[in-house]
Amino acid sequence: MSETPTLTCGIALGSNMGDRLKHLLDARAAVERLNTGAVSALISPVYETEPVDCEPGSAAYLNAVMELQYEGAPVTLLGALQELELILGRPSQHPRNAPRTIDLDLLYAGSVTLHGDDLVIPHPRLHTRRFVLQPLADIRPELVLPGFHEPILSLLRKLPSGPTVTRVFNAWPHKTP
């Protein structure tokens, strides 16, 4: 009988509707409960970012990245993240890049690479998104993802100037200010 591997997984959190910070705090708490490892989840600072590829007039996002240990298949984790999105107020059917109360994206899962219809790992646009790379570089600057030859910090430094990403909190507040 084979044991289920424990994977180190990166998850991006974002919100640009309503009480964005409360949505991130609620998502953080829920995602932390998915951590099956003995080590606490790593959590980046919170950033405010200009919307990327969104409809005109979209509000700025609050973004962060978490890294946790997950015992199970990446597709099972994706399902858990999608269920959390529903619980936290995001409709299951939504236009691409529409404003959202919460967005949880599975960025990577250990050394796994997947190219399925519902899940691509590592996330296919991760390396082009400052709002993902900046918080990820805060917690894992030397991480080299499968299919990449450079660490996260190098990928971040190579990005052309683009949408503004501004650190809002160095440490997460315990509740909405």
C-alpha positions in Angstrom: 0.0 0.0 0.0 1.5 3.4 -1.0 1.3 6.4 1.2 -0.1 9.7 0.0 2.8 12.2 -0.4 2.8 15.5 1.4 3.3 18.3 -1.0 4.5 21.8 -0.4 1.9 23.9 -2.1 1.6 27.6 -2.9 -1.7 29.4 -2.9 -2.5 33.0 -4.0 -5.2 34.9 -2.3 -6.9 38.0 -3.7 -10.0 40.1 -3.2 -11.3 43.3 -4.8 -14.9 43.5 -3.6 -16.4 44.6 -0.3 -14.3 44.4 2.8 -11.2 43.1 1.0 -9.1 42.6 4.2 -11.9 40.7 6.0 -12.2 38.4 2.9 -8.4 37.8 3.0 -8.4 37.2 6.8 -11.3 34.7 6.4 -9.6 33.0 3.5 -6.3 32.8 5.3 -7.9 31.1 8.3 -9.7 28.6 6.1 -6.7 27.8 4.0 -4.5 27.4 7.1 -6.9 24.6 8.2 -5.9 22.7 5.0 -2.3 22.5 6.2 -1.6 18.9 7.0 2.1 19.4 7.9 3.7 19.7 11.2 5.1 23.1 10.2 2.8 26.3 10.2 1.9 27.8 6.8 4.2 30.5 5.5 2.2 33.7 4.8 3.4 36.7 2.8 2.7 40.3 3.7 -0.5 41.8 2.1 -0.2 43.9 -1.0 -2.5 46.2 -2.8 -2.3 45.9 -6.5 -3.8 47.5 -9.6 -6.3 45.2 -11.4 -4.7 43.2 -14.2 -6.8 42.2 -17.3 -10.0 43.3 -15.5 -13.0 45.3 -16.7 -12.6 49.1 -16.6 -13.3 50.6 -13.3 -12.4 47.5 -11.3 -11.3 48.2 -7.7 -7.7 47.5 -6.6 -7.0 44.0 -5.2 -5.5 43.0 -1.9 -3.2 40.0 -2.6 -1.0 37.6 -0.6 0.5 34.2 -1.0 0.6 31.3 1.4 2.6 28.1 1.4 1.5 25.0 3.2 1.9 21.3 3.4 -0.9 19.2 1.9 -1.3 15.5 2.1 -3.3 14.5 -1.0 -3.6 15.1 -4.7 -3.3 18.6 -6.1 -6.8 18.2 -7.8 -8.2 17.4 -4.3 -6.6 20.6 -2.9 -8.0 22.6 -5.9 -11.5 21.3 -5.1 -11.1 22.3 -1.4 -10.0 25.8 -2.5 -13.0 26.1 -4.8 -15.3 25.1 -2.1 -13.8 27.7 0.2 -14.4 30.3 -2.5 -18.1 29.4 -2.5 -18.3 29.5 1.3 -16.6 32.9 1.3 -19.0 34.4 -1.2 -17.6 33.8 -4.7 -20.2 32.3 -7.1 -19.2 29.1 -8.8 -20.1 30.6 -12.3 -18.3 33.9 -12.9 -16.8 35.7 -15.9 -13.0 35.5 -16.2 -11.3 38.3 -14.4 -14.5 39.7 -13.0 -14.4 41.4 -9.6 -14.5 38.9 -6.7 -14.9 38.7 -3.0 -12.1 36.1 -2.9 -9.9 34.3 -5.4 -7.8 31.3 -4.4 -5.3 30.0 -7.0 -3.2 26.9 -6.6 0.2 28.1 -7.8 2.4 24.9 -7.3 2.4 21.6 -5.6 5.9 20.3 -4.8 7.6 19.1 -8.0 4.3 18.1 -9.6 3.5 19.3 -13.2 0.0 19.0 -14.5 -1.5 20.1 -17.8 -5.2 19.1 -17.4 -8.3 20.8 -18.6 -9.2 21.9 -15.0 -5.8 22.3 -13.5 -2.3 23.4 -14.8 0.6 23.3 -12.3 2.7 25.4 -11.9 0.1 28.1 -12.6 0.5 29.0 -16.2 0.7 32.8 -15.6 2.5 32.8 -12.3 5.8 34.0 -13.8 4.2 37.0 -15.5 2.3 38.4 -12.5 4.0 40.8 -10.2 1.1 40.6 -7.7 1.9 36.9 -7.3 5.7 37.0 -7.6 6.3 39.8 -5.1 4.5 38.2 -2.2 5.9 34.8 -3.1 9.4 36.3 -3.2 8.9 37.5 0.4 8.4 34.0 1.7 10.3 31.8 -0.9 12.7 33.9 -2.9 15.0 31.0 -3.8 12.2 28.6 -4.8 12.7 27.1 -8.3 9.4 25.8 -9.7 9.2 22.7 -12.0 9.8 23.8 -15.6 11.7 26.9 -14.6 15.4 27.4 -14.3 15.5 30.5 -12.1 14.3 31.2 -8.6 11.2 33.3 -7.9 13.3 36.4 -7.0 15.0 36.3 -10.4 11.7 35.9 -12.2 10.4 38.9 -10.3 13.4 41.0 -11.1 13.0 40.3 -14.8 9.5 41.5 -15.1 9.0 44.7 -17.0 7.5 47.6 -15.1 3.8 47.2 -14.8 0.9 47.4 -12.5 1.8 48.9 -9.1 2.1 46.4 -6.2 2.3 48.2 -2.8 2.9 46.5 0.5 0.0 47.3 2.8 0.8 45.2 5.9 4.1 43.7 6.9 2.2 41.5 9.5 -1.4 40.5 9.1 -3.8 42.1 11.5 -5.8 39.8 13.7 -9.1 41.5 12.6 -10.3 44.1 10.2 -9.0 47.6 11.4 
